[in-house]
Amino acid sequence: MQLFGAVFFVIVSTLSVFSASVSAFSVSSGSFGLGRLHSSKFLNQGRGELQNRCHVPSRRNAQPAQWAALVDVTDATFKEAVIESEVPTLVSFWASWCGPCRMIKPVLEDLETEFEGRMNVAQINTDDNQGTATEYGIRSIPTLILFKDGERLDTIIGAVPKSTLEAKLSSRV
C-alpha cells in the first residue's frame, strides 16, 4: 500500500508540473497560418509586443510606401477609367472576402509601379458592381482583364505568379 501511495504521489506531482507548464505556454494559429507562442507573462503586453518577442512578422498595414494604390472603379466610372483610357488598363475583378484576390493585390501594386506610364492597373469590386461583372462574364475571381483602346486583349483567371503576369503583359503593353 505504501508503494501505491508513493507512485500516486509521483504521478500527481508530475501531472501538476506538466499542467503548469502547459498553461504557461500554448501554441495557437495566427494570421496567415503562422503559429504564435503565447506566454502568460506576455499576454498583457499587446499583440505587437508579443509578435516582436516571438519573431512573427505582422502583415497588417505592411504596405510599403513605394507601392502604388490601385485605382478603384465602379459601374459608373468603368467606361471613363478603363474603356476610354489612353494607355492599356489591367482590371482586377475582386471581392473583399476572396483570399486569392487579397494574395494577388500586392503583385498588382508592384506591376502598377513597374509599368508606370505604360499601363494602368484598376480594381472593381464584383459584389458592389455586378453590372460590369455580368457584362464581361466574370464567373470566378480574381479575374484580370487587359483592355487596350476599349477592347479586351487578354483574360487571366485566378491568382497567378508575378512572373506569369509580367510575361503576358510585356508582350501586350
VEXDOTI-206603 format. One record per residue: x, y negated, z negated of N, C-alpha, C, O in turn; residue in one letter. Coordinates in steps of 0.1 Angstrom, whole numbers, always signed. Atoms other than C-alpha are relative to their C-alpha. Example, Ala and Ser with C-alpha at 12.3 -4.5 7.8 and 13.67 -1.06 7.14 Angstrom:
2
+-------+-------+-------+-------+-------+-------+-------+-------+-------+-------+-------+-------+-----+
!  n.xx !  n.yy !  n.zz ! ca.xx ! ca.yy ! ca.zz !  c.xx !  c.yy !  c.zz !  o.xx !  o.yy !  o.zz ! res !
+-------+-------+-------+-------+-------+-------+-------+-------+-------+-------+-------+-------+-----+
!    +9 !   +12 !    +0 !  +123 !   +45 !   -78 !    +9 !   -12 !    +0 !   +19 !   -12 !    -7 !   a !
!    -9 !   +11 !    +0 !  +137 !   +11 !   -71 !    -8 !   -11 !    -8 !    -3 !   -22 !    -9 !   s !
+-------+-------+-------+-------+-------+-------+-------+-------+-------+-------+-------+-------+-----+
This chain:
173
+-------+-------+-------+-------+-------+-------+-------+-------+-------+-------+-------+-------+-----+
!  n.xx !  n.yy !  n.zz ! ca.xx ! ca.yy ! ca.zz !  c.xx !  c.yy !  c.zz !  o.xx !  o.yy !  o.zz ! res !
+-------+-------+-------+-------+-------+-------+-------+-------+-------+-------+-------+-------+-----+
!    +8 !   +12 !    +0 !    +0 !    +0 !    +0 !    +9 !   -13 !    +0 !    +5 !   -23 !    +6 !   m !
!    -9 !   +12 !    +0 !   +29 !   -24 !    -7 !    +6 !    -2 !   +14 !    +8 !   -14 !   +18 !   q !
!    -5 !    +1 !   -13 !   +43 !   -16 !   +27 !   -10 !    -7 !    +9 !    -7 !   -16 !   +17 !   l !
!   +10 !    +6 !    -8 !   +10 !   -26 !   +43 !    -1 !   -15 !    -3 !    -3 !   -23 !    +6 !   f !
!    +0 !   +14 !    +4 !    +9 !   -59 !   +23 !   +12 !    -7 !    +6 !   +10 !   -19 !   +10 !   g !
!   -11 !    +7 !    -5 !   +44 !   -67 !   +34 !    -1 !    -2 !   +15 !    +2 !   -13 !   +20 !   a !
!    +2 !    +1 !   -15 !   +37 !   -60 !   +71 !   -11 !   -11 !    +3 !    -9 !   -19 !   +12 !   v !
!   +11 !   +10 !    -2 !    +4 !   -80 !   +69 !    +6 !   -14 !    -3 !    +2 !   -23 !    +5 !   f !
!    -5 !   +13 !    +3 !   +23 !  -110 !   +53 !    +9 !    -4 !   +12 !    +9 !   -16 !   +16 !   f !
!    -8 !    +4 !   -11 !   +49 !  -109 !   +81 !    -8 !    -4 !   +13 !    -5 !   -13 !   +20 !   v !
!    +8 !    +3 !   -11 !   +23 !  -108 !  +108 !    -8 !   -13 !    -1 !    -8 !   -21 !    +8 !   i !
!    +8 !   +12 !    +2 !    +2 !  -136 !   +93 !   +10 !   -12 !    +1 !    +7 !   -22 !    +6 !   v !
!   -10 !   +10 !    -1 !   +34 !  -157 !   +89 !    +4 !    -3 !   +14 !    +5 !   -15 !   +18 !   s !
!    -5 !    +1 !   -14 !   +45 !  -151 !  +125 !   -12 !    -7 !    +8 !    -9 !   -16 !   +16 !   t !
!   +11 !    +6 !    -7 !   +10 !  -160 !  +138 !    -2 !   -14 !    -4 !    -5 !   -22 !    +5 !   l !
!    +2 !   +14 !    +4 !    +8 !  -192 !  +118 !   +11 !    -9 !    +6 !    +8 !   -20 !   +10 !   s !
!   -11 !    +7 !    -6 !   +42 !  -203 !  +131 !    -3 !    -2 !   +15 !    -1 !   -13 !   +21 !   v !
!    +3 !    +0 !   -15 !   +32 !  -194 !  +167 !   -12 !    -9 !    +2 !   -11 !   -17 !   +12 !   f !
!   +12 !    +9 !    -2 !    -2 !  -212 !  +163 !    +4 !   -14 !    -1 !    -1 !   -23 !    +6 !   s !
!    -4 !   +13 !    +2 !   +15 !  -243 !  +150 !    +8 !    -5 !   +13 !    +6 !   -17 !   +17 !   a !
!    -7 !    +4 !   -12 !   +39 !  -244 !  +180 !    -8 !    -1 !   +12 !    -6 !   -10 !   +21 !   s !
!    +9 !    +1 !   -12 !   +11 !  -238 !  +205 !    -8 !   -12 !    -1 !   -11 !   -19 !    +9 !   v !
!    +9 !   +12 !    +1 !   -10 !  -266 !  +191 !    +8 !   -13 !    +2 !    +3 !   -23 !    +5 !   s !
!    -8 !   +12 !    -2 !   +20 !  -290 !  +192 !    +3 !    -3 !   +15 !    +3 !   -14 !   +19 !   a !
!    -3 !    +2 !   -14 !   +27 !  -284 !  +229 !   -10 !    +9 !    +8 !   -13 !   +20 !    +5 !   f !
!    +8 !    -7 !    -9 !    +3 !  -274 !  +257 !    +2 !    -5 !   +14 !    +5 !   -17 !   +15 !   s !
!    -2 !    +4 !   -13 !    +6 !  -275 !  +294 !   -14 !    -1 !    +7 !   -22 !    +7 !    +6 !   v !
!   +13 !    +2 !    -7 !   -23 !  -290 !  +314 !    +3 !    -5 !   +14 !   +14 !    -9 !   +17 !   s !
!    -2 !    +4 !   -14 !   -28 !  -298 !  +350 !    -1 !   -15 !    +1 !   -10 !   -21 !    -4 !   s !
!    +1 !   +14 !    -2 !   -21 !  -333 !  +361 !    -4 !    -3 !   +14 !    -8 !    +6 !   +22 !   g !
!    +3 !    +4 !   -14 !   -28 !  -353 !  +393 !    +9 !    +7 !   +10 !   +21 !    +8 !    +7 !   s !
!    -8 !    -7 !   -11 !   -16 !  -336 !  +425 !    +6 !   +13 !    -4 !   +16 !   +18 !    +1 !   f !
!    -4 !   -13 !    +4 !   -13 !  -303 !  +407 !   +13 !    +1 !    -8 !   +18 !   +12 !    -9 !   g !
!   -12 !    -1 !    +8 !   +17 !  -312 !  +386 !    -3 !    +3 !   -14 !   -12 !    -3 !   -20 !   l !
!    +2 !    -3 !   +14 !   +20 !  -297 !  +352 !    +6 !   -11 !    -9 !   +16 !   -16 !    -5 !   g !
!    -5 !   +10 !    +9 !   +24 !  -321 !  +323 !    +2 !    +6 !   -13 !    -6 !   +14 !   -17 !   r !
!    -2 !    -5 !   +13 !   +39 !  -313 !  +290 !    -5 !   -10 !   -10 !    -1 !   -22 !   -10 !   l !
!    +6 !    +9 !   +10 !   +18 !  -328 !  +262 !    +5 !    +3 !   -13 !    +5 !   +15 !   -17 !   h !
!    -4 !    -2 !   +13 !   +32 !  -332 !  +228 !    -9 !    -9 !    -9 !   -12 !   -20 !    -6 !   s !
!    +9 !    +7 !    +9 !   +10 !  -342 !  +198 !    +6 !   -13 !    -4 !    -1 !   -23 !    -7 !   s !
!    -6 !   +13 !    +4 !   +35 !  -369 !  +188 !    +0 !   -10 !   +11 !    +2 !   -22 !    +8 !   k !
!    +0 !   +10 !   -11 !   +34 !  -385 !  +223 !   -14 !    -4 !    +4 !   -16 !   -13 !   +12 !   f !
!   +14 !    +2 !    -5 !    -4 !  -384 !  +228 !    -5 !   -14 !    -2 !   -12 !   -20 !    +6 !   l !
!    +4 !   +13 !    +3 !    -9 !  -418 !  +212 !    +8 !   -11 !    +7 !    +5 !   -23 !    +6 !   n !
!    -9 !   +10 !    -6 !   +18 !  -435 !  +233 !    -5 !    -4 !   +14 !    +1 !   -12 !   +20 !   q !
!    +5 !    +4 !   -13 !    -3 !  -437 !  +265 !    +5 !    +8 !   +11 !   +16 !   +15 !   +10 !   g !
!    -2 !    -8 !   -11 !    -3 !  -420 !  +298 !   +14 !    -3 !    +7 !   +21 !    +6 !   +10 !   r !
!   -13 !    +3 !    -7 !   +26 !  -439 !  +314 !   +12 !    +4 !    -7 !   +22 !    +9 !    -2 !   g !
!   -11 !    -4 !    +8 !   +49 !  -434 !  +285 !    +2 !   +15 !    +0 !   +13 !   +20 !    +1 !   e !
!    -1 !   -14 !    +0 !   +41 !  -397 !  +284 !    +6 !    +5 !   +13 !   +14 !   +14 !   +13 !   l !
!    -6 !    -4 !   -12 !   +48 !  -394 !  +321 !   +15 !    -3 !    +1 !   +22 !    +5 !    +7 !   q !
!   -14 !    +4 !    +0 !   +81 !  -412 !  +317 !    +9 !   +10 !    -8 !   +19 !   +14 !    -4 !   n !
!    -8 !   -10 !    +9 !   +92 !  -388 !  +289 !    +0 !   +13 !    +7 !   +10 !   +21 !    +5 !   r !
!    +1 !   -14 !    -6 !   +81 !  -357 !  +309 !    +5 !    +0 !   +15 !    +4 !   +10 !   +21 !   c !
!    -5 !    +1 !   -14 !   +95 !  -370 !  +343 !   -10 !    +5 !   +10 !    -7 !   +11 !   +20 !   h !
!   +10 !    -2 !   -10 !   +62 !  -367 !  +361 !    -3 !   -13 !    +6 !    -8 !   -23 !    +0 !   v !
!    +2 !   +12 !    -7 !   +60 !  -394 !  +387 !   -15 !    -4 !    +1 !   -23 !    +5 !    +4 !   p !
!   +14 !    +5 !    -1 !   +28 !  -415 !  +388 !    -2 !    -3 !   +15 !    +6 !   -11 !   +21 !   s !
!    +3 !    +3 !   -14 !   +12 !  -416 !  +423 !   -10 !   -11 !    +0 !   -13 !   -16 !   +11 !   r !
!   +10 !   +11 !    +0 !   -14 !  -442 !  +412 !    +7 !   -13 !    +3 !   +17 !   -16 !    -2 !   r !
!    -5 !   +14 !    -4 !    -8 !  -476 !  +428 !   +15 !    +1 !    +4 !   +23 !    -8 !    +1 !   n !
!   -14 !    -2 !    -4 !   +25 !  -462 !  +442 !    +3 !    -6 !   +14 !   +13 !    -2 !   +19 !   a !
!    -1 !    +5 !   -13 !   +21 !  -481 !  +474 !   +12 !   -10 !    +1 !   +11 !   -21 !    -6 !   q !
!   -11 !   +10 !    -1 !   +55 !  -498 !  +483 !    -4 !   -12 !    +7 !   -14 !   -13 !   +15 !   p !
!    +4 !   +13 !    -6 !   +54 !  -534 !  +493 !    +2 !    +0 !   +15 !    -5 !    -8 !   +21 !   a !
!    -2 !    +0 !   -15 !   +67 !  -526 !  +528 !   -11 !    +7 !    +8 !   -12 !    +5 !   +20 !   q !
!   +11 !    -6 !    -7 !   +36 !  -506 !  +536 !   -10 !   -10 !    +5 !   -14 !   -19 !    -3 !   w !
!   +10 !    +9 !    -5 !   +11 !  -523 !  +558 !   -14 !    +5 !    -4 !   -16 !   +17 !    -5 !   a !
!   +13 !    -4 !    +3 !   -25 !  -523 !  +549 !    -8 !    +3 !   +13 !    -7 !    -5 !   +22 !   a !
!    +8 !    -3 !   -11 !   -48 !  -506 !  +573 !   -12 !   -10 !    +2 !   -17 !   -14 !    -9 !   l !
!   +11 !    +9 !    -2 !   -75 !  -528 !  +589 !   -13 !    +9 !    -2 !   -14 !   +19 !    +5 !   v !
!   +12 !    -7 !    +2 !  -109 !  -517 !  +577 !   -10 !    -6 !   +10 !   -13 !   -18 !   +11 !   d !
!   +10 !    +4 !   -10 !  -135 !  -518 !  +605 !   -13 !    +6 !    -4 !   -14 !   +16 !   -11 !   v !
!   +14 !    -5 !    +3 !  -173 !  -513 !  +603 !    -7 !    +2 !   +13 !    -1 !    -1 !   +24 !   t !
!    +8 !    -1 !   -13 !  -200 !  -506 !  +628 !    -1 !   -13 !    +6 !    -1 !   -14 !   +19 !   d !
!    +2 !   +13 !    -6 !  -205 !  -543 !  +632 !   +13 !    -6 !    +6 !   +13 !   -14 !   +16 !   a !
!   -13 !    +6 !    -5 !  -167 !  -551 !  +638 !    +7 !    +9 !    +9 !   +18 !    +5 !   +14 !   t !
!    -7 !   -10 !    -8 !  -157 !  -520 !  +657 !    +3 !    -5 !   +14 !   +14 !    -3 !   +19 !   f !
!    -2 !    +4 !   -14 !  -162 !  -534 !  +692 !   +11 !   -11 !    +0 !   +20 !   -10 !    +9 !   k !
!   -10 !   +11 !    +0 !  -142 !  -566 !  +684 !   +14 !    +4 !    -4 !   +24 !    +0 !    +2 !   e !
!   -13 !    -4 !    +6 !  -114 !  -550 !  +664 !    +7 !   +11 !    +8 !   +19 !   +12 !    +8 !   a !
!    -6 !   -12 !    -7 !  -109 !  -518 !  +685 !    -2 !    -1 !   +15 !    +8 !    -1 !   +22 !   v !
!    +3 !    -1 !   -14 !  -126 !  -519 !  +719 !    +6 !   -12 !    +7 !   +12 !   -10 !   +18 !   i !
!    -5 !   +12 !    -6 !  -116 !  -555 !  +727 !   +14 !    -4 !    -4 !   +18 !   -14 !    +0 !   e !
!   -13 !    +3 !    +4 !   -82 !  -553 !  +712 !   +10 !    +0 !   +12 !    +9 !    +8 !   +21 !   s !
!    -9 !    +2 !   -11 !   -53 !  -564 !  +734 !   +11 !   +11 !    +0 !   +18 !   +13 !   +10 !   e !
!   -10 !   -11 !    +1 !   -30 !  -536 !  +721 !    -7 !   +13 !    -4 !   -18 !   +12 !    -9 !   v !
!    +6 !   -13 !    +4 !   -37 !  -499 !  +716 !    -3 !    +0 !   -15 !    +4 !    -6 !   -23 !   p !
!    +4 !    -1 !   +14 !   -55 !  -491 !  +684 !    -3 !   +14 !    -4 !   -11 !   +21 !    +3 !   t !
!    +3 !   -13 !    +5 !   -54 !  -459 !  +664 !   -10 !    -2 !   -11 !    -7 !    -9 !   -21 !   l !
!   +11 !    +1 !   +10 !   -86 !  -455 !  +644 !    -1 !   +13 !    -8 !    -2 !   +24 !    -2 !   v !
!    +2 !   -11 !    +9 !   -88 !  -432 !  +614 !   -14 !    +1 !    -5 !   -19 !    -9 !   -12 !   s !
!   +13 !    -2 !    +5 !  -123 !  -419 !  +607 !    +2 !    +9 !   -13 !    +7 !   +20 !   -12 !   f !
!    -3 !    -6 !   +13 !  -122 !  -410 !  +570 !   -12 !    -2 !   -10 !   -22 !    -8 !    -6 !   w !
!    +9 !    +2 !   +11 !  -142 !  -408 !  +537 !    +8 !    +0 !   -13 !   +18 !    +7 !   -14 !   a !
!    -7 !    +1 !   +12 !  -132 !  -416 !  +502 !    +1 !   +13 !    -8 !   +11 !   +15 !   -15 !   s !
!    -1 !   -13 !    +6 !  -139 !  -380 !  +490 !    +8 !   +10 !    +7 !   +10 !   +21 !    +1 !   w !
!    -7 !    -9 !    -9 !  -118 !  -364 !  +517 !   +15 !    +0 !    -4 !   +22 !    -9 !    -3 !   c !
!   -14 !    -1 !    +4 !   -85 !  -351 !  +503 !   +10 !    -1 !   +12 !   +20 !    -9 !   +10 !   g !
!   -10 !    +2 !   -11 !   -67 !  -347 !  +537 !    +0 !   -14 !    +5 !   +10 !   -19 !   +10 !   p !
!    +0 !   +14 !    -5 !   -78 !  -383 !  +546 !    +9 !    -8 !    -9 !   +16 !   -17 !    -4 !   c !
!    -8 !    +7 !   +10 !   -61 !  -395 !  +514 !   +15 !    +4 !    +3 !   +24 !    -5 !    +1 !   r !
!   -14 !    -5 !    -3 !   -30 !  -374 !  +523 !    +6 !    -7 !   +12 !   +18 !   -10 !   +12 !   m !
!    -6 !    +6 !   -13 !   -26 !  -389 !  +558 !    +1 !   -15 !    -1 !    +8 !   -21 !    +8 !   i !
!    +0 !   +14 !    +0 !   -32 !  -425 !  +548 !   +14 !    -6 !    -1 !   +17 !   -16 !    +6 !   k !
!   -14 !    +5 !    +0 !    +5 !  -432 !  +538 !    +7 !    +2 !   +13 !   +15 !    -7 !   +17 !   p !
!    -6 !    -3 !   -13 !   +16 !  -417 !  +571 !    -5 !   -11 !   +10 !    +3 !   -16 !   +17 !   v !
!    +6 !   +10 !    -9 !    -8 !  -441 !  +590 !    +6 !   -14 !    -4 !    +8 !   -22 !    +5 !   l !
!    -5 !   +13 !    +4 !    +5 !  -470 !  +569 !   +15 !    -2 !    +5 !   +19 !   -12 !    +9 !   e !
!   -14 !    +0 !    -5 !   +41 !  -461 !  +579 !    +0 !    -2 !   +15 !    +8 !   -10 !   +20 !   d !
!    +1 !    +1 !   -15 !   +31 !  -458 !  +616 !    -4 !   -15 !    +3 !    +1 !   -20 !   +13 !   l !
!    +4 !   +14 !    -2 !   +14 !  -493 !  +613 !   +13 !    -9 !    +0 !   +14 !   -18 !    +8 !   e !
!   -12 !    +8 !    +2 !   +48 !  -507 !  +602 !   +10 !    +3 !   +12 !   +16 !    -5 !   +18 !   t !
!    -9 !    -5 !   -10 !   +68 !  -486 !  +627 !    -4 !    -5 !   +14 !    +5 !    -9 !   +22 !   e !
!    +4 !    +4 !   -14 !   +47 !  -496 !  +658 !    -6 !   -14 !    -1 !   -14 !   -18 !    +8 !   f !
!    +5 !   +14 !    +2 !   +40 !  -532 !  +646 !    +2 !    -8 !   +13 !   +13 !    -8 !   +19 !   e !
!    -1 !    +8 !   -12 !   +32 !  -554 !  +675 !    -4 !    +8 !   +13 !    -9 !    +2 !   +23 !   g !
!    +3 !    -8 !   -11 !   +28 !  -525 !  +699 !   -13 !    +8 !    -2 !   -19 !   +13 !    +8 !   r !
!   +12 !    -7 !    +3 !    -2 !  -508 !  +682 !    -6 !    -4 !   -13 !    +2 !    -7 !   -23 !   m !
!    +7 !    +2 !   +13 !   -28 !  -515 !  +655 !    -5 !   +13 !    -5 !    -7 !   +23 !    +2 !   n !
!    +6 !   -12 !    +7 !   -40 !  -489 !  +630 !   -11 !    -5 !    -8 !   -10 !   -14 !   -17 !   v !
!   +12 !    +4 !    +7 !   -75 !  -492 !  +617 !    -7 !   +12 !    -6 !    -4 !   +23 !    -2 !   a !
!    +7 !   -11 !    +6 !   -97 !  -471 !  +595 !   -15 !    -4 !    -1 !   -19 !   -15 !    -3 !   q !
!   +14 !    +3 !    +1 !  -135 !  -467 !  +594 !    -6 !   +11 !    -9 !    -4 !   +23 !    -6 !   i !
!    +6 !   -10 !   +10 !  -154 !  -450 !  +565 !   -12 !    +6 !    +7 !   -22 !    -2 !   +10 !   n !
!   +12 !    -6 !    -7 !  -178 !  -425 !  +581 !   -12 !    +1 !    -9 !   -23 !    +2 !    -3 !   t !
!   +12 !    +0 !    +8 !  -201 !  -425 !  +551 !    -7 !   -13 !    +1 !   -20 !   -13 !    +0 !   d !
!    +6 !   +13 !    +0 !  -207 !  -462 !  +553 !    -3 !    -4 !   +14 !   -11 !   -14 !   +16 !   d !
!    +2 !    +5 !   -13 !  -206 !  -465 !  +591 !    -3 !   +12 !    +9 !    +5 !   +16 !   +18 !   n !
!    +3 !   -12 !    -7 !  -224 !  -435 !  +605 !    -3 !    -2 !   +15 !    -2 !    +7 !   +23 !   q !
!    +3 !    +3 !   -14 !  -234 !  -452 !  +638 !   +12 !    +2 !    +9 !   +11 !    +9 !   +19 !   g !
!   -13 !    -1 !    -8 !  -198 !  -454 !  +651 !    +4 !   +15 !    +0 !    +9 !   +20 !   +10 !   t !
!    -4 !   -14 !    +1 !  -190 !  -419 !  +638 !    -9 !    +9 !    +9 !    -3 !   +18 !   +16 !   a !
!    +9 !    -8 !    -8 !  -220 !  -405 !  +656 !    +2 !    -3 !   +15 !    +3 !    +6 !   +23 !   t !
!    -2 !    +4 !   -14 !  -213 !  -424 !  +688 !   +13 !    +7 !    +6 !   +13 !   +11 !   +18 !   e !
!   -12 !    -7 !    -4 !  -178 !  -408 !  +690 !    +1 !   +14 !    -3 !   +11 !   +21 !    -2 !   y !
!    +1 !   -14 !    +2 !  -189 !  -374 !  +680 !    +9 !    +5 !   -12 !   +14 !   +16 !   -10 !   g !
!    -9 !    -4 !   +11 !  -170 !  -372 !  +647 !    -7 !   +11 !    -8 !   -18 !    +8 !   -14 !   i !
!    +6 !   -11 !    +7 !  -177 !  -338 !  +632 !    +8 !    +4 !   -12 !    +3 !   +11 !   -21 !   r !
!    -8 !    -3 !   +12 !  -148 !  -334 !  +608 !   +10 !   -11 !    -2 !   +14 !   -18 !    +8 !   s !
!    -9 !   +11 !    +3 !  -125 !  -358 !  +591 !   +12 !    +6 !    -8 !   +11 !   +16 !   -14 !   i !
!    -2 !   +12 !    -7 !   -99 !  -370 !  +592 !    +1 !    +3 !   +15 !    +6 !   +13 !   +20 !   p !
!    -1 !    +0 !   -14 !  -102 !  -377 !  +629 !    +7 !   -13 !    +4 !    +2 !   -23 !    +0 !   t !
!    -7 !   +12 !    -5 !   -78 !  -401 !  +646 !    -2 !    -1 !   +15 !    -1 !    +9 !   +23 !   l !
!    +2 !    +2 !   -15 !   -87 !  -416 !  +680 !    +8 !   -12 !    +4 !    +8 !   -22 !    -3 !   i !
!    -8 !   +11 !    -5 !   -63 !  -437 !  +700 !    -8 !    -7 !   +11 !   -12 !    +0 !   +21 !   l !
!    +8 !    +7 !   -10 !   -81 !  -464 !  +720 !   +10 !   -10 !    +7 !   +19 !   -16 !    +1 !   f !
!    -8 !   +10 !    -8 !   -64 !  -485 !  +748 !    -9 !    -5 !   +11 !   -15 !    +2 !   +18 !   k !
!    +8 !    +7 !    -9 !   -82 !  -511 !  +769 !   -15 !    +5 !    +0 !   -21 !    +6 !   +10 !   d !
!   +14 !    -4 !    +2 !  -115 !  -500 !  +754 !    -4 !   +15 !    +3 !   -15 !   +19 !    +1 !   g !
!    +3 !   -14 !    -3 !  -112 !  -463 !  +763 !    +8 !    +9 !    -9 !   +19 !    +6 !   -14 !   e !
!    -6 !   -10 !    +9 !  -104 !  -432 !  +743 !   +11 !    +7 !    +8 !    +9 !   +13 !   +18 !   r !
!   -11 !    -7 !    -6 !   -69 !  -419 !  +751 !    +3 !   +13 !    -5 !    +6 !   +23 !    +2 !   l !
!    -3 !   -12 !    +7 !   -64 !  -392 !  +726 !    -7 !    +2 !   -13 !   -11 !    -8 !   -19 !   d !
!    +6 !    -3 !   +12 !   -80 !  -375 !  +697 !    +8 !   +10 !    -8 !   +12 !   +20 !    -2 !   t !
!    -7 !    -9 !    +9 !   -63 !  -358 !  +667 !    -9 !    +3 !   -11 !   -14 !    -6 !   -18 !   i !
!    +9 !    -4 !   +11 !   -84 !  -338 !  +642 !    +9 !    +6 !   -11 !   +16 !   +15 !    -8 !   i !
!    -7 !    -6 !   +11 !   -70 !  -330 !  +608 !   +12 !    -8 !    -4 !   +17 !   -17 !    +3 !   g !
!   -12 !    +6 !    +5 !   -41 !  -341 !  +587 !   +12 !    +6 !    +6 !   +15 !   +18 !    +3 !   a !
!   -11 !    -5 !    -7 !   -11 !  -336 !  +609 !   +13 !    -7 !    -5 !   +12 !   -18 !   -10 !   v !
!   -13 !    +7 !    +5 !   +26 !  -343 !  +601 !    +3 !   -13 !    +8 !    -1 !   -15 !   +19 !   p !
!    -4 !   +13 !    -6 !   +41 !  -377 !  +608 !    +7 !    +2 !   +14 !    +5 !    -5 !   +23 !   k !
!    -8 !    -2 !   -13 !   +64 !  -362 !  +635 !    -9 !    +3 !   +12 !    -7 !    -1 !   +23 !   s !
!   +10 !    -3 !   -10 !   +34 !  -349 !  +654 !    -7 !   -13 !    +5 !    -8 !   -15 !   +17 !   t !
!    +6 !   +13 !    -3 !   +17 !  -383 !  +653 !   +10 !    -9 !    +8 !    +6 !   -15 !   +18 !   l !
!   -10 !    +9 !    -7 !   +49 !  -401 !  +664 !    +2 !    +5 !   +14 !    +3 !    -3 !   +23 !   e !
!    -2 !    -6 !   -13 !   +54 !  -377 !  +693 !   -12 !    -4 !   +10 !   -10 !    -8 !   +21 !   a !
!   +12 !    +3 !    -8 !   +18 !  -382 !  +706 !    -1 !   -15 !    +3 !    -4 !   -19 !   +14 !   k !
!    +2 !   +15 !    -1 !   +18 !  -420 !  +700 !   +11 !    -6 !    +9 !    +9 !   -15 !   +16 !   l !
!   -11 !    +5 !    -7 !   +53 !  -426 !  +715 !    -2 !    +1 !   +15 !    +2 !    -8 !   +23 !   s !
!    +2 !    -1 !   -15 !   +42 !  -413 !  +749 !   -12 !    -8 !    +5 !   -13 !   -10 !   +17 !   s !
!   +12 !    +7 !    -4 !   +10 !  -433 !  +749 !    +1 !   -15 !    -3 !    -7 !   -23 !    +3 !   r !
!    +0 !   +15 !    +4 !   +20 !  -467 !  +734 !   +12 !    -6 !    +6 !   +14 !   -18 !    +4 !   v !
+-------+-------+-------+-------+-------+-------+-------+-------+-------+-------+-------+-------+-----+
